[in-house]
Amino acid sequence: MPLRVAVQEESGEVFANEADLSGSTARGRKKVVLLSVVAALLAGGVAAGSLWAGGGGNTPEPETGPKIRQVAVVKTDMSGVREMEGTLGYDSVRTIRGVGEGVVTWLPKQGVTVARGEQLYRVDERPTVVFYGSTPLYRRLDTPGSVGRDVRVVADNLKAVGYDIGQQPAGGTVVRQRAPVDQQTSADAGSSTATGADQETAEPGSGPPPSAQGDNAGQETGAGQPAEHRTGAGQSPTPARQVTVKEGDGVLTESLMAAIKRWQKSVDIEPTGILESSDVVVTRSAVRVSEVSAQTGDAAANDLLSVSATTKSVRIPVETLDLGTVKAGQKVTVMLPDGTETGGEVATIGTTIKADQEGESGAGVSEINVTVSVDDAEAVKGIDAAPVQVRFEGETKKGVLAVPVGALLALREGGYAVRLAEGRAAEGRSAGGRLVPVDTGMFARGLVEISGEGVAEGMKVEATA
């Protein structure tokens, strides 16, 4: 709404209109500049910009100036409620790309949920299975004694679905890393079997197998083993590499490799005890297939499908100037397309600023994504994606004095005032009432909270029409 400002240069005196400056008195006074400004609510504040400037003396007020009306100061309840547009959809969408050579032989249907231990797709009829964790399988796990967080993911997931993985060495333990399994001779494999690492033979065709029996804990950490082992009869010994286990690491023990064999058989993978990086896709939790981009018969080393979390949230692009009114954990109301409402909460506030479309640094509007979680998953069960409105409740004040924003006069020396309505001039122009300085408070829905000496409920003030 437009605001009106009249300022006398140097002295800062404010006049109601040019009737106060008539005749010789006007010629004796210093030059007066009348300004028309526009107020914009920016994060609960007021900004004023000049739209017109005219000379002093008897120059008439421009016909394009704002029309004036009389309003009463009211006592009311004010709430800083704000509504923003957002998009409801599934969280954490990511694209799954196949690795290595091969042909896609099976893909899931769009919309299905894939949980831990279930296949996500197949290449050359070898399944790729979902494991939960934060570290992907980034290498081939074929070397007894291998240490790393990826090994921990394998150990934790096999244990979670019921496999006995034996004892995992604690942080600070030194383990010996042997040669890769497929480089060992059948004699080495027979020796390993004799020590009990692979004595388990009961391997049901589906579901978690019985627990591994007879694993030697000392063998898993390298205790009691020589510092070197032979790669084959008559070949020179290869020194074993020693590795210290860190917190959060897993160790590819012989017990774990035995569990891998049993798991491989249950999911139709040749039970070698060796895991390829393409055998597992690591996700945070169960995933929903949001899009299938490949077809059976396609080369595996392409984008195959997209998955997302099974939970939904609302993503809202918020102007950086408005971020001060949005707080993590803040309660909101999500208004759904069918007119129903459900509760929500500000889950995350992004840290990456999205520039305006032209990409000009420092120009245009900058935005940050705010994510709102939905309290009632059932309320949005039938919606995959949709535009929604999100209401931020904000601060509430009861019984405050308020006027339309257009009643504020911005003073050159700073601060604001309202002009008392002591009559009504023709054509809706100011009647030249007395100025009353005010302090401003909350801005909401076109009203502004005011207070100050002489401000009372029911008093008439001028405001732009």
For each residue, the residues with C-beta under 8 A, 3 or more apart:
1: 38 39 404 405 406 446 463 464
2: 36 37 38 39 51 66 406 464
3: 36 37 38 39 48 405 406 408 409 410 464
4: 36 37 65 66 68 409 419 430 462 464
5: 14 34 35 36 37 48 409 410 411 412
6: 14 15 16 17 32 34 35
7: 12 13 14 32 33 35 411 412
8: 11 12 13 14 15 29 30 32 33
9: 30 31 32 33
10: 30
11: 8 30
12: 7 8 411 412 413
13: 7 8
14: 5 6 7 8 409 411 412 417 435
15: 6 8 18 20 21 32 432
16: 6 19 20 419 430 431 432 433
17: 6 20 61 425 429 430 432
18: 15 21 22 26 32 34 58 59 60 61
19: 16 22 432
20: 15 16 17 432
21: 15 18 25 26 29 32 56 57 58
22: 18 19 25 26 58
23: 26 27
24: 27 28
25: 21 22 28 29
26: 18 21 22 23 29 56 57 58
27: 23 24 57
28: 24 25
29: 8 21 25 26 32 56
30: 8 9 10 11 56
31: 9 55 56
32: 6 7 8 9 15 18 21 29 56
33: 7 8 9 53 54 55 56
34: 5 6 18 52 53 54 61
35: 5 6 7 50 51 52 53
36: 2 3 4 5 50 51 52 65 66
37: 2 3 4 5 48 49 50 51 410
38: 1 2 3 48 49 51
39: 1 2 3 46 47 48 405 406 408 410
40: 46 47
41: 44 45 46 405 443
42: 45 46 47 321
43: 321 322 324 325
44: 41 80 324 325 442 443
45: 41 42 443
46: 39 40 41 42 405 408 410 416 440 443 448
47: 39 40 42
48: 3 5 37 38 39 410
49: 37 38
50: 35 36 37 53
51: 2 35 36 37 38
52: 34 35 36 62 64 65
53: 33 34 35 50
54: 33 34 59 61 62
55: 31 33 59
56: 21 26 29 30 31 32 33 59
57: 21 26 27
58: 18 21 22 26
59: 18 54 55 56
60: 18
61: 17 18 34 54 65 429
62: 52 54 65
63:
64: 52
65: 4 36 52 61 62 429
66: 2 4 36 406 464 465
67: 427 428 429 464 465
68: 4 425 428 429 430 431 462 463 464 465
69: 428 462 463 464 465
70: 421 424 460 461 462 463
71: 403 404 407 460 461 462 463
72: 457 458 459 460 461
73: 401 402 403 418 450 455 456 457 458 459 460 461
74: 401 402 403 457
75: 399 400 401 402 457
76: 399 400 402 447
77: 396 397 398 399 400
78: 396 397 400 402 442 444 447 449
79: 393 394 395 396 397 444
80: 44 325 392 393 394 395 396 442 444
81: 391 392 393 394 444 445
82: 322 325 391 392 394
83: 335 389 390 391 392
84: 316 318 389 390 392
85: 316 387 388 389 390
86: 314 315 316 317 334 372 387 388 389 390
87: 314 315 316 385 386 387 388
88: 312 313 314 334 336 374 380 383 385 386 387 388
89: 312 313 315 384 385 386
90: 93 288 290 308 309 310 311 312 384 385
91: 308 309 311 312 313 371
92: 284 308 309
93: 90 290 306 307 308
94: 306 307 308
95: 293 303 305 306
96: 120 121 281 303 304 305 306 307
97: 301 302 303 304
98: 102 104 121 123 128 278 294 299 300 301 302 304
99: 277 278 300 301
100: 123 276 278 300 301
101: 299 300 301
102: 98 123 124 126 299 300
103: 123 124 297 298 299 300
104: 98 107 121 122 123 294 295 296 297 298 299 300 304
105: 122 123 124 125 296
106: 119 121 122 125 127 296
107: 104 121 122 292 294 295 296 304 305
108: 112 114 120 121 289 292 305
109: 112 289 292
110: 289 290 291 292
111: 288 289 290
112: 108 109 288 289
113: 286 287 288 289 310
114: 108 118 119 120 130 286 287 288 289 307
115: 118 130 286
116: 130 131 132 157 160 161 286
117: 129 130 131 157 161 267
118: 114 115 129 130
119: 106 114 122 127 128 129 130 267
120: 96 108 114 127 128 129 130 281 287 305 307
121: 96 98 104 106 107 108 127 128 304 305
122: 104 105 106 107 119 125 126 127 128
123: 98 100 102 103 104 105 126 128 278 300
124: 102 103 105 300
125: 105 106 122 268
126: 102 122 123 268 269 278 279
127: 106 119 120 121 122 267 268 269 279
128: 98 119 120 121 122 123 278 279 280 281
129: 117 118 119 120 267 279 280 281
130: 114 115 116 117 118 119 120 280 281 282 283 286 287
131: 116 117 137 153 154 157 280 281 282 283
132: 116 153 156 157 160 282 283 284 285
133: 152 153 156 157 282 284
134: 149 153 282 284
135: 138 148 149 150 152 153 282
136: 150 277 281 282
137: 131 141 150 153 154 275 277 279 280 282
138: 135 150 277
139: 150 277
140: 274 275 276 277
141: 137 146 150 151 154 252 260 274 275
142: 146 180 181 182 274 275
143: 146 177 178 179 180 181 252
144: 177 178 181 252 253 254 257
145: 175 176 177 178 222 240 241 243 251 252 253
146: 141 142 143 151 177 251 252
147: 151 175 177 243 244 245 246 249 250 251 252
148: 135 151 152 249 250
149: 134 135 152 153 248 249 250
150: 135 136 137 138 139 141 153 154 250
151: 141 146 147 148 154 155 249 250 251 252 256
152: 133 135 148 149 155 156 248 249 250
153: 131 132 133 134 135 137 149 150 156 157 250 280 282
154: 131 137 141 150 151 157 158 250 256 260 275 280
155: 151 152 158 159 165 168 250 256
156: 132 133 152 153 159 160 250
157: 116 117 131 132 133 153 154 160 161
158: 154 155 161 163 165 256 259 260 263
159: 155 156 162 163 164 165
160: 116 132 156 157
161: 116 117 157 158 208 263
162: 159 207 208 209
163: 158 159 208 209 211 212 259 262 263
164: 159 210 211 212 255 259
165: 155 158 159 168 212 253 255 256 259
166: 212 215 217 220 253 254 255 256 258 259
167: 215 217 220 253 255
168: 155 165 250 251 253 256
169: 173 175 220 221 245 251 253
170: 173 245
171: 245 246 247 248 249
172: 244 245
173: 169 170 221 244 245 251
174: 221 222 242 243 244 245
175: 145 147 169 220 221 222 242 243 244 245 251
176: 145 222 225 227 240 241 242 243
177: 143 144 145 146 147 240 241 242 243
178: 143 144 145 184 229 240
179: 143 183 184 229 231 238
180: 142 143 183 184
181: 142 143 144 184 189 257 272 273 274
182: 142 272 274
183: 179 180 231
184: 178 179 180 181 188 189 192 231 232
185: 188 189 230 231 232 233
186: 189 190
187: 190 191 232 233
188: 184 185 191 192 229 230 231 232
189: 181 184 185 186 192 193
190: 186 187 193 194
191: 187 188 194 195
192: 184 188 189 195 197 198 254
193: 189 190 196 197 198 199
194: 190 191
195: 191 192 216 219 254
196: 193 199 214 215 216 219
197: 192 193 215 216 219 254 255 257 258
198: 192 193 254 257 258 261 273
199: 193 196 213 214
200: 203 209 210 212 213 214 258 262
201:
202: 209 210
203: 200 209 261 262 265 266 271
204: 207 209 210 266
205: 265 266
206: 266
207: 162 204 266
208: 161 162 163 266
209: 162 163 200 202 203 204 262 263 266
210: 164 200 202 204 213
211: 163 164
212: 163 164 165 166 200 215 255 258 259 262
213: 199 200 210
214: 196 199 200
215: 166 167 196 197 212 219 220 253 254 255 258
216: 195 196 197 219 220 254
217: 166 167 220 221
218: 221 223 224
219: 195 196 197 215 216 222 223 224 225 254
220: 166 167 169 175 215 216 217 251 253 254 255 256
221: 169 173 174 175 217 218 251 253
222: 145 174 175 176 219 225 240 242
223: 218 219
224: 218 219
225: 176 219 222 229 240
226: 229 240
227: 176 239 240
228: 237 238 239 240
229: 178 179 188 225 226 237 238 240
230: 185 188 233 235 237 238
231: 179 183 184 185 188 235 237 238
232: 184 185 187 188 235
233: 185 187 230
234:
235: 230 231 232
236:
237: 228 229 230 231
238: 179 228 229 230 231
239: 227 228
240: 145 176 177 178 222 225 226 227 228 229
241: 145 176 177
242: 174 175 176 177 222
243: 145 147 174 175 176 177
244: 147 172 173 174 175
245: 147 169 170 171 172 173 174 175 249 251
246: 147 171 249
247: 171
248: 149 152 171
249: 147 148 149 151 152 171 245 246
250: 147 148 149 150 151 152 153 154 155 156 168 256
251: 145 146 147 151 168 169 173 175 220 221 245 256
252: 141 143 144 145 146 147 151 256 257
253: 144 145 165 166 167 168 169 215 220 221 256 257
254: 144 166 192 195 197 198 215 216 219 220 257 258
255: 164 165 166 167 197 212 215 220 258 259
256: 151 154 155 158 165 166 168 220 250 251 252 253 259 260
257: 144 181 197 198 252 253 254 260 261 273
258: 166 197 198 200 212 215 254 255 261 262 273
259: 158 163 164 165 166 212 255 256 262 263
260: 141 154 158 256 257 263 264 273 274 275
261: 198 203 257 258 264 265 271 272 273
262: 163 200 203 209 212 258 259 265 266 271
263: 158 161 163 209 259 260 266 267
264: 260 261 267 269 270 271 272 273
265: 203 205 261 262 268 269 271
266: 203 204 205 206 207 208 209 262 263
267: 117 119 127 129 263 264
268: 125 126 127 265
269: 126 127 264 265 279
270: 264
271: 203 261 262 264 265
272: 181 182 261 264
273: 181 198 257 258 260 261 264
274: 140 141 142 181 182 260
275: 137 140 141 142 154 260 279 280
276: 100 140 279
277: 99 136 137 138 139 140 280
278: 98 99 100 123 126 128 300
279: 126 127 128 129 137 269 275 276
280: 128 129 130 131 137 153 154 275 277
281: 96 120 128 129 130 131 136
282: 130 131 132 133 134 135 136 137 153
283: 130 131 132 286 287 307
284: 92 132 133 134 309
285: 132 309 310
286: 113 114 115 116 130 283 310
287: 113 114 120 130 283 307 308 309 310
288: 90 111 112 113 114 307 308 309 310
289: 108 109 110 111 112 113 114 292 305 306 307
290: 90 93 110 111 306 307 308
291: 110 305 306
292: 107 108 109 110 289 304 305
293: 95 303 304 305 306
294: 98 104 107 298 302 303 304 305
295: 104 107 298
296: 104 105 106 107
297: 103 104
298: 103 104 294 295 302 304
299: 98 101 102 103 104 302
300: 98 99 100 101 102 103 104 123 124 278 304
301: 97 98 99 100 101
302: 97 98 294 298 299
303: 95 96 97 293 294
304: 96 97 98 104 107 121 292 293 294 298 300
305: 95 96 107 108 120 121 289 291 292 293 294
306: 93 94 95 96 289 290 291 293
307: 93 94 96 114 120 283 287 288 289 290
308: 90 91 92 93 94 287 288 290
309: 90 91 92 284 285 287 288
310: 90 113 285 286 287 288
311: 90 91 373 377
312: 88 89 90 91 374 377 380 383
313: 88 89 91 347 371 372 373 374
314: 86 87 88 334 344 371 372 374 388 390
315: 86 87 89 369 370 371 372
316: 84 85 86 87 369 370 371 372 390
317: 86 354 367 368 369 370
318: 84 322 323 326 367 368 369 370
319: 322 323 365 366 367
320: 323 353 366 367 368
321: 42 43 324
322: 43 82 318 319 325 326
323: 318 319 320 326 349 368
324: 43 44 321
325: 43 44 80 82 322 392 394
326: 318 322 323 330 346 349 370 392
327: 330 346
328: 346 347 348 349
329: 345 346
330: 326 327 345 346 392 393
331: 343 344 345 393
332: 343 344 345 346 372 390 391 392 393
333: 341 342 343 344 390 391 393
334: 86 88 314 341 342 343 344 372 374 388 389 390 391
335: 83 339 340 341 388 389 390 391
336: 88 339 340 341 342 379 380 383 386 388
337: 383 386 387 388
338:
339: 335 336
340: 335 336 379
341: 333 334 335 336
342: 333 334 336 374 375 376 379 380
343: 331 332 333 334 374 375 376
344: 314 331 332 333 334 372 373 374 375 390
345: 329 330 331 332 372 373 375
346: 326 327 328 329 330 332 349 370 371 372
347: 313 328 371 372 373
348: 328 370 371
349: 323 326 328 346 368 370 371
350: 368 369 370 371
351: 368
352: 368 369
353: 320 366 367 368
354: 317 366 367 368 369
355: 359 360 361 364 366
356: 359 360 363 364 365 366
357: 364
358: 363 364
359: 355 356
360: 355 356 363 364
361: 355
362:
363: 356 358 360
364: 355 356 357 358 360
365: 319 356
366: 319 320 353 354 355 356
367: 317 318 319 320 353 354
368: 317 318 320 323 349 350 351 352 353 354
369: 315 316 317 318 350 352 354
370: 315 316 317 318 326 346 348 349 350
371: 91 313 314 315 316 346 347 348 349 350
372: 86 313 314 315 316 332 334 344 345 346 347 390
373: 311 313 344 345 347
374: 88 312 313 314 334 342 343 344 377 379 380
375: 342 343 344 345
376: 342 343 379 380
377: 311 312 374 380 381
378: 381
379: 336 340 342 374 376
380: 88 312 336 342 374 376 377 383
381: 377 378
382:
383: 88 312 336 337 380 386
384: 89 90
385: 87 88 89 90
386: 87 88 89 336 337 383
387: 85 86 87 88 337
388: 85 86 87 88 314 334 335 336 337
389: 83 84 85 86 334 335
390: 83 84 85 86 314 316 332 333 334 335 344 372
391: 81 82 83 332 333 334 335
392: 80 81 82 83 84 325 326 330 332
393: 79 80 81 330 331 332 333 396
394: 79 80 81 82 325
395: 79 80 442
396: 77 78 79 80 393
397: 77 78 79 400 441 442 449
398: 77
399: 75 76 77
400: 75 76 77 78 397 441 442 449 451
401: 73 74 75 449 450 451 455 456 457
402: 73 74 75 76 78 447 448 449 450
403: 71 73 74 407 408 418 447 448 450 461 463
404: 1 71 407 446 447 448 463 464
405: 1 3 39 41 46 408 443 446 447 448
406: 1 2 3 39 66 463 464 465
407: 71 403 404 418 419 448 461 462 463 464
408: 3 39 46 403 405 416 417 418 438 440 448 450
409: 3 4 5 14 416 417 418 419 435
410: 3 5 37 39 46 48 416
411: 5 7 12 14 414 415 416 417 437
412: 5 7 12 14
413: 12
414: 411
415: 411 437 439
416: 46 408 409 410 411 437 438 439 440 450
417: 14 408 409 411 435 436 437 438
418: 73 403 407 408 409 435 436 438 450 455 461 462
419: 4 16 407 409 430 433 434 435 436 461 462
420: 433 434 435 436 459 460 461 462
421: 70 424 431 433 460 461 462
422: 431 432 433 434
423: 431 432 433
424: 70 421 428 431
425: 17 68 428 429 430 431 432
426: 429
427: 67
428: 67 68 69 424 425 465
429: 17 61 65 67 68 425 426
430: 4 16 17 68 419 425 433 462
431: 16 68 421 422 423 424 425 462
432: 15 16 17 19 20 422 423 425
433: 16 419 420 421 422 423 430 461 462
434: 419 420 422
435: 14 409 417 418 419 420
436: 417 418 419 420 452 454 455 461
437: 411 415 416 417 452 453
438: 408 416 417 418 450 451 452 455
439: 415 416 450 451 452
440: 46 408 416 443 448 449 450
441: 397 400 448 449 450 451
442: 44 78 80 395 397 400 448 449
443: 41 44 45 46 405 440 447 448 449
444: 78 79 80 81 447
445: 81
446: 1 404 405
447: 76 78 402 403 404 405 443 444
448: 46 402 403 404 405 407 408 440 441 442 443
449: 78 397 400 401 402 440 441 442 443
450: 73 401 402 403 408 416 418 438 439 440 441 455
451: 400 401 438 439 441 455
452: 436 437 438 439 455
453: 437
454: 436
455: 73 401 418 436 438 450 451 452 459
456: 73 401 459
457: 72 73 74 75 401
458: 72 73
459: 72 73 420 455 456
460: 70 71 72 73 420 421
461: 70 71 72 73 403 407 418 419 420 421 433 436
462: 4 68 69 70 71 407 418 419 420 421 430 431 433
463: 1 68 69 70 71 403 404 406 407
464: 1 2 3 4 66 67 68 69 404 406 407
465: 66 67 68 69 406 428
